[in-house]
Each structure stands twice: as structure tokens, then as C-alpha cells.
Amino acid sequence: MTLAYEGRVLALAPNSRGVGFVLFQDEITPLDWGVKEVRHDKNAECLRKAKTLMRRFRPDVIVLEHGSAPGSRRSKRVRKLLTLIAISARRQGIEVCRYSRLRVRKRFSVFGVGSKDDMAAGVAAMLPALAPRLPRRRKPWESEHYGMAIFEAAALGITHFAEQRR
């Protein structure tokens, strides 16, 4: 497999509980990952945590969901947060790439993606380092596990590398 060098890529996936992140060295090497949880003043706190991650990791590229693209299910608050993160990254001289939810789902269609659980299983298969963090499949009446944000971020990162190879 030939890997195109692009530098460090930080994929961020904000949601209702905070922001999931995965830092990639290349498409098969995640260097760090996690969820920064917030409880109050969510946009301000998530933006602060995203800025901290950008300063800490010094990525060459930030990858985000395109929150206003067709098929996006992001709330107005999260769409605004995605825009604020993109503005902050650009001000720091970091390239910003956005991918729609539909594009990410299409990338993972080979895994039979019908749900976030399916996508997360596909990510875990592609990035074994993340497999121990894979949340169990949720029941319809259960809330989403906060760790799912890691797999959303990883899926964005994987999609980014696949798009760059085109």
C-alpha cells in the first residue's frame, strides 16, 4: 500500500456531549484519540477544547463534518460550532477539510453501513488500535455511548485520506 504523506491530520466530531477527536500521522496510524466532554456553555467549552487540541497537536489539516450539507442531522448549535472551529483553524493557518455525512457513509458502504454502530465496526476493522474502545451495539432505547464520537472522528479522517488518494 502506498501512503501519501500529508502531515498530521486532526479529525474532530462535536456532538451533544462534547467533541471526539483522532489525530492521524497517516491513514493507518492514529497517534491519539479521545473525547473531550463538556457539560455547560457547550459551544464555548467545545471550541476552547478544540483550540487546545490544535495547539497541542499542531496538525496540518483539520477534518470536520460539513454540518450544513444535505443529509446532515446536526443541530443548529453543532452546525454553528463546526463553523467556529473551522474559522479558528484557518486563523491558525491550518487547512480545513469538510465532508458530508453522506460522503462518509458512502466510504463505509463496503461494511454494510446502516447505522453508526456498523460504521464504528468498520473503523475498528480498519484501525485495530481503536478496537478496544469500540462501544457495544446499543439497543433502540439506549442513548448513544459517548465514545462513539471517537469513531465518528476516525471515520471522517479515513474519508479524508481516501478522498486525498483520488
SELOPA-312266 format. One line per field, with one value per residue (C-alpha): residue number from 1; residue in three letters; chain; x, y, z. Coordinates in steps of 0.02 Angstrom, whole numbers, plus 50000, padded with zeros to 5 digits. Layout:
N
num = (NUM, ...)
residu = (ALA, ...)
chaine = (A, ...)
u = (X, ...)
v = (Y, ...)
w = (Z, ...)
//
This chain:
166
num = (1, 2, 3, 4, 5, 6, 7, 8, 9, 10, 11, 12, 13, 14, 15, 16, 17, 18, 19, 20, 21, 22, 23, 24, 25, 26, 27, 28, 29, 30, 31, 32, 33, 34, 35, 36, 37, 38, 39, 40, 41, 42, 43, 44, 45, 46, 47, 48, 49, 50, 51, 52, 53, 54, 55, 56, 57, 58, 59, 60, 61, 62, 63, 64, 65, 66, 67, 68, 69, 70, 71, 72, 73, 74, 75, 76, 77, 78, 79, 80, 81, 82, 83, 84, 85, 86, 87, 88, 89, 90, 91, 92, 93, 94, 95, 96, 97, 98, 99, 100, 101, 102, 103, 104, 105, 106, 107, 108, 109, 110, 111, 112, 113, 114, 115, 116, 117, 118, 119, 120, 121, 122, 123, 124, 125, 126, 127, 128, 129, 130, 131, 132, 133, 134, 135, 136, 137, 138, 139, 140, 141, 142, 143, 144, 145, 146, 147, 148, 149, 150, 151, 152, 153, 154, 155, 156, 157, 158, 159, 160, 161, 162, 163, 164, 165, 166)
residu = (MET, THR, LEU, ALA, TYR, GLU, GLY, ARG, VAL, LEU, ALA, LEU, ALA, PRO, ASN, SER, ARG, GLY, VAL, GLY, PHE, VAL, LEU, PHE, GLN, ASP, GLU, ILE, THR, PRO, LEU, ASP, TRP, GLY, VAL, LYS, GLU, VAL, ARG, HIS, ASP, LYS, ASN, ALA, GLU, CYS, LEU, ARG, LYS, ALA, LYS, THR, LEU, MET, ARG, ARG, PHE, ARG, PRO, ASP, VAL, ILE, VAL, LEU, GLU, HIS, GLY, SER, ALA, PRO, GLY, SER, ARG, ARG, SER, LYS, ARG, VAL, ARG, LYS, LEU, LEU, THR, LEU, ILE, ALA, ILE, SER, ALA, ARG, ARG, GLN, GLY, ILE, GLU, VAL, CYS, ARG, TYR, SER, ARG, LEU, ARG, VAL, ARG, LYS, ARG, PHE, SER, VAL, PHE, GLY, VAL, GLY, SER, LYS, ASP, ASP, MET, ALA, ALA, GLY, VAL, ALA, ALA, MET, LEU, PRO, ALA, LEU, ALA, PRO, ARG, LEU, PRO, ARG, ARG, ARG, LYS, PRO, TRP, GLU, SER, GLU, HIS, TYR, GLY, MET, ALA, ILE, PHE, GLU, ALA, ALA, ALA, LEU, GLY, ILE, THR, HIS, PHE, ALA, GLU, GLN, ARG, ARG)
chaine = (A, A, A, A, A, A, A, A, A, A, A, A, A, A, A, A, A, A, A, A, A, A, A, A, A, A, A, A, A, A, A, A, A, A, A, A, A, A, A, A, A, A, A, A, A, A, A, A, A, A, A, A, A, A, A, A, A, A, A, A, A, A, A, A, A, A, A, A, A, A, A, A, A, A, A, A, A, A, A, A, A, A, A, A, A, A, A, A, A, A, A, A, A, A, A, A, A, A, A, A, A, A, A, A, A, A, A, A, A, A, A, A, A, A, A, A, A, A, A, A, A, A, A, A, A, A, A, A, A, A, A, A, A, A, A, A, A, A, A, A, A, A, A, A, A, A, A, A, A, A, A, A, A, A, A, A, A, A, A, A, A, A, A, A, A, A)
u = (50000, 50067, 50032, 50032, 50117, 50012, 50068, 49965, 49777, 49661, 49482, 49354, 49175, 49074, 48911, 48789, 48912, 49074, 49199, 49278, 49449, 49575, 49749, 49821, 50001, 49940, 49786, 49829, 49916, 49810, 49926, 49799, 49612, 49480, 49326, 49330, 49168, 49079, 48927, 48894, 48908, 48938, 48992, 49114, 49187, 49197, 49280, 49404, 49444, 49461, 49582, 49682, 49693, 49751, 49887, 49941, 49948, 49991, 49901, 49924, 49741, 49580, 49440, 49259, 49086, 49003, 48859, 48750, 48767, 48616, 48590, 48668, 48574, 48673, 48580, 48591, 48708, 48828, 48824, 48874, 49012, 49080, 49090, 49177, 49305, 49340, 49363, 49480, 49584, 49601, 49657, 49796, 49847, 49776, 49693, 49511, 49426, 49242, 49149, 48962, 48883, 48829, 49007, 49069, 48928, 48969, 49152, 49097, 48963, 49080, 49048, 48860, 48839, 48661, 48697, 48832, 48865, 48904, 49018, 49108, 49137, 49209, 49326, 49382, 49420, 49525, 49611, 49642, 49717, 49541, 49455, 49466, 49367, 49225, 49061, 48943, 48794, 48661, 48482, 48350, 48301, 48479, 48573, 48724, 48886, 48995, 49142, 49052, 49120, 49295, 49232, 49140, 49303, 49401, 49275, 49299, 49488, 49480, 49364, 49486, 49632, 49527, 49475, 49655, 49707, 49581)
v = (50000, 50172, 50308, 50488, 50597, 50743, 50780, 50768, 50763, 50803, 50742, 50820, 50762, 50877, 50810, 50844, 50785, 50864, 50833, 50670, 50677, 50568, 50627, 50535, 50526, 50439, 50342, 50187, 50266, 50353, 50436, 50493, 50491, 50528, 50627, 50796, 50802, 50965, 51000, 51187, 51325, 51188, 51287, 51397, 51247, 51135, 51275, 51302, 51115, 51108, 51256, 51167, 51011, 51116, 51199, 51034, 50930, 51065, 50975, 51019, 50982, 50985, 50871, 50910, 50857, 50976, 51015, 51106, 50979, 50878, 50728, 50811, 50782, 50906, 51028, 51214, 51228, 51096, 51171, 51338, 51253, 51167, 51338, 51416, 51275, 51297, 51485, 51459, 51331, 51443, 51587, 51474, 51434, 51257, 51188, 51138, 50996, 50958, 50802, 50772, 50635, 50553, 50550, 50468, 50339, 50303, 50272, 50142, 50061, 49912, 49868, 49866, 50028, 50055, 50134, 50220, 50052, 49975, 50121, 50107, 49921, 49964, 50092, 49966, 49841, 49970, 50042, 49899, 50021, 50091, 49921, 49912, 50075, 50010, 50033, 49886, 49897, 50000, 49947, 50061, 50129, 50168, 50332, 50334, 50292, 50447, 50351, 50341, 50517, 50440, 50328, 50472, 50571, 50420, 50393, 50575, 50552, 50391, 50475, 50620, 50507, 50410, 50573, 50633, 50475, 50510)
w = (50000, 49955, 50081, 50026, 50156, 50207, 50383, 50539, 50520, 50665, 50641, 50758, 50786, 50900, 50969, 51111, 51244, 51187, 51048, 50990, 50909, 50820, 50772, 50622, 50564, 50407, 50354, 50455, 50604, 50735, 50860, 50991, 51015, 51144, 51191, 51274, 51372, 51414, 51521, 51520, 51390, 51263, 51110, 51206, 51300, 51146, 51047, 51189, 51193, 51003, 51008, 51145, 51036, 50888, 50992, 51070, 50912, 50783, 50640, 50458, 50421, 50523, 50462, 50508, 50456, 50334, 50451, 50325, 50184, 50129, 50242, 50394, 50556, 50658, 50769, 50739, 50890, 50823, 50647, 50722, 50823, 50666, 50583, 50734, 50739, 50553, 50573, 50720, 50625, 50472, 50583, 50646, 50468, 50472, 50316, 50345, 50250, 50272, 50219, 50217, 50319, 50156, 50089, 50249, 50242, 50060, 50106, 50233, 50125, 50096, 50279, 50253, 50347, 50401, 50568, 50669, 50752, 50582, 50537, 50704, 50675, 50503, 50582, 50713, 50574, 50481, 50635, 50759, 50885, 50912, 50925, 51116, 51127, 51015, 51110, 51112, 50996, 51079, 51100, 51021, 51192, 51248, 51224, 51114, 51205, 51224, 51148, 50981, 50947, 50929, 50790, 50705, 50705, 50642, 50501, 50449, 50450, 50349, 50224, 50209, 50167, 50041, 49956, 49950, 49857, 49717)
//
